[in-house]
Amino acid sequence: MRIDVVTIFPEYLAPLGVSLIGKAAERRVLEIRTHDLRQWTSDVHRTVDDSPYGGGPGMVMKPEPWGDALDAITANPLPESPEVAPTLVVPTPSGRPFTQAKAAELAERSWLIFACGRYEGIDRRAIEAAADRMPVEELSLGDYVLAGGEVAVLVMVEAIGRLLPGVLGNADSARDDSFAAGPMESLLEGPVYTKPAQWRGRGVPEILTSGNHGAIARWRRDQALARTVANRPELLARLDPVTLDKYDRATLAGLGWEVRDGRVERTEAEDFVDKQGS
Ligand code: ADE
């Protein structure tokens, strides 16, 4: 996969050279090119921003450097498949949610360009002009506002990069992730343990040392259900009841949840107590 990142702070992207993603780049699974947006400015001050039309606080990124940057980068297509158009990813708090499913979708593309906005964002015309030529994904990490897209790019490239074939040492480790499609979709991963068996007076759940793989898988599933109920109960509504066996249903019942009208919901008694209390 080729990744181009356009930013006014190229040094912000240095962590992409480290650890999992850095090693993937060394092994040429990934090719990451970072570009300084200011190389596509033409004035002495290398200006990339201006005040917003219509007034208001802050500054807006000018369209010309972005247009020229995208022209220059797309003028060098992939040597192995010159017909492939890149996908432009624009991190912004106004975008659609960046999810594990979106990471998996983007991991299938062979070329991504990330545009790091700063200030109040990028002039809309630059995004629209890009969308005439390539798919554009405006994506948000979450309901909070960062100072710019650089940190979001670090997050997205790591989430996407670890899904590429050959990046993770163990092909199964992505399969059991929280949010991964499959048996753990819409469930958080439960707790994990390693040696020593005793640490500061604390042991390890006995089942994990039993060698009974069926029982361990069941215990992990119960822990995942319990953690999801405790930390992200809104995710339970996304569970397809068809994927819940009788043991899942018994665990959920013990946690105050049940399948009702084809959905996972709080048991009626718990709902009643909640409503009385509020
Ligand atoms: N840029 C600023 N805030 C952001 C967010 N929440 N997600 C993605 N990009 C951003």
Boltz pocket constraint, residues with backbone or C-beta under 6 A from the ligand:
constraints:
  - pocket:
      binder: B
      contacts: [[A, 91], [A, 92], [A, 93], [A, 117], [A, 139], [A, 140], [A, 141], [A, 142], [A, 143], [A, 144], [A, 145], [A, 146], [A, 147], [A, 148], [A, 149], [A, 152]]
      max_distance: 6.0
